[in-house]
Amino acid sequence: MDFELNEDQKMIREMVRNFAEQEIRPGVQNRDEEGRFIGELLPGLAELGLLGMIVPEAYGGSGLDSVAYAVAIEELARVCPSTAVTVSVTNSVCQEPILRFGSEEQKRRFLPPLASGRQLGGFCLTEPGAGSDAGALKTRAVRDGDRYVLNGSKAWITNTHVGKTFIVLANVNPDLGHRGITAFVVTSDLPGFTFLPEEKKMGLRASITSGVAFEDCPVPVANRLGEEGMGMKIALATLDSSRIGIAAQAVGIGQGALEEAVRYGLGRETFGKPIAEHQAIQFMLAEAATNLEAARLLTYRAAAMKDEAIPGLSRASSMAKLYASEAAKAVCDSAVQIHGAYGYSREYAVERFYRDVRVTTIYEGTSEVQRMVIARSLLK
Ligand SMILES: Cc1cc2nc3c(=O)[nH]c(=O)nc-3n(C[C@H](O)[C@H](O)[C@H](O)COP(=O)(O)OP(=O)(O)OC[C@H]3O[C@@H](n4cnc5c(N)ncnc54)[C@H](O)[C@@H]3O)c2cc1C
């Protein structure tokens, strides 16, 4: 058992940390305040290969392993959780399913523009009436010769408006229930594909989230991912793996908030000494650091299991996502507490982390859904 990152993974950490400090941090508060997408950062992210991390070089990606990927997402989130989610989504829920389930022709057609960062991608599973119960989705795909015609709507989709290529889950035969669900690669230039107005979110305000509507949208049969009826399997396998990225995002947010709390604790004085010298504050910091370290270990372990194809990834990634998101939420809460009134001010980064972290226990499966996945694996 080796708890050290290898040289490549260490290099990725250093590279992404430098980029985050030099390029991302200077504008992070303004972009959040103005709700302005991180578009200006995309060329730099693309140049470092961060928009196609897990795709092999043969398809234009960086060919990193999952541990390096988790480390990169963690480092982005430590400074800007909005950047982390934008990057995580195009990598893990758009490019990865194409890589895993696409034909050679589909990989050659769709991956190079995504992996190079010329395009961003997304994943359309959730609908206004189907979130945790994804199998209840209502979007229809009706076969018509060499195409399927899509009708329906999706909700809460990341990277809309700025993204071009989306994995869309639709049902080809509702009589079969979730066994009719099928996955498609759908590009936003197809007729009948519309991005709905952006959500006004509590946090991640520099990322883009909105609904998508499909109105008689013709999708070539050549864009179907896998066979008809394989969609739910593709979606669940995708989420088993992508949850590692959300766990890493949570660890990074918690780390960013903890560092702010330490810095503030050393500078702010009450009763004649820095608040960091009061035991109550020290205990909060110690608790936060310990829980974050446990979260980080679960996250890297799930990533390493994926790299080494060790069975049990579904449970391991759900545990990592559940623990890391809940731990990071508590760390951000403590960081605000340690800042006193200043933690309640938009001038301080912990206020932003506190809002940004909230969604990590909700998206890519709520904490309740993670508990269901973990319990199911114990009881089967
Ligand atoms: C910022 C943001 C970005 C997102 N990006 C994407 C994206 O790119 N693509 C995408 O497809 N989706 C995306 N989502 C959607 C997200 O994955 C869903 O919101 C999430 O899966 C929960 O679904 P829901 O909101 O419909 O909640 P619901 O399913 O309605 O759940 C409501 C509550 O009930 C609980 N609950 C539900 N069922 C059970 C049960 N059986 N037992 C116990 N408790 C239960 C839930 O845990 C939750 O607390 C995003 C959401 C947000 C907020």
The ligand as a Gaussian input file, in Angstrom:
#p B3LYP/6-31G(d) Opt

LIG

0 1
 C      -25.918000      23.238000      -9.903000
 C      -26.488000      21.942000     -10.379000
 C      -25.944000      21.328000     -11.510000
 C      -26.489000      20.144000     -11.993000
 N      -25.968000      19.586000     -13.144000
 C      -26.579000      18.514000     -13.694000
 C      -26.162000      18.004000     -14.984000
 O      -25.199000      18.494000     -15.591000
 N      -26.844000      16.963000     -15.529000
 C      -27.908000      16.384000     -14.900000
 O      -28.493000      15.452000     -15.464000
 N      -28.335000      16.839000     -13.682000
 C      -27.695000      17.883000     -13.084000
 N      -28.135000      18.378000     -11.865000
 C      -29.296000      17.753000     -11.238000
 C      -28.966000      16.930000      -9.990000
 O      -28.214000      15.798000     -10.323000
 C      -30.303000      16.594000      -9.317000
 O      -30.790000      17.808000      -8.796000
 C      -30.169000      15.559000      -8.223000
 O      -29.940000      14.308000      -8.778000
 C      -31.407000      15.509000      -7.312000
 O      -32.581000      15.449000      -8.047000
 P      -33.794000      16.439000      -7.691000
 O      -33.258000      17.817000      -7.595000
 O      -34.891000      16.186000      -8.673000
 O      -34.264000      16.021000      -6.245000
 P      -35.362000      14.900000      -5.880000
 O      -35.040000      13.625000      -6.558000
 O      -36.721000      15.472000      -6.095000
 O      -35.115000      14.730000      -4.327000
 C      -35.586000      15.674000      -3.361000
 C      -35.135000      15.180000      -1.981000
 O      -35.735000      13.903000      -1.710000
 C      -34.693000      12.964000      -1.405000
 N      -35.098000      11.653000      -1.933000
 C      -35.518000      11.352000      -3.183000
 N      -35.796000      10.048000      -3.272000
 C      -35.518000       9.505000      -2.059000
 C      -35.594000       8.172000      -1.520000
 N      -35.973000       7.135000      -2.253000
 N      -35.255000       8.009000      -0.212000
 C      -34.846000       9.050000       0.552000
 N      -34.749000      10.323000       0.090000
 C      -35.077000      10.531000      -1.205000
 C      -33.458000      13.501000      -2.114000
 O      -32.268000      12.977000      -1.539000
 C      -33.627000      14.987000      -1.879000
 O      -33.192000      15.308000      -0.565000
 C      -27.585000      19.547000     -11.330000
 C      -28.122000      20.153000     -10.190000
 C      -27.595000      21.327000      -9.719000
 C      -28.207000      21.969000      -8.506000

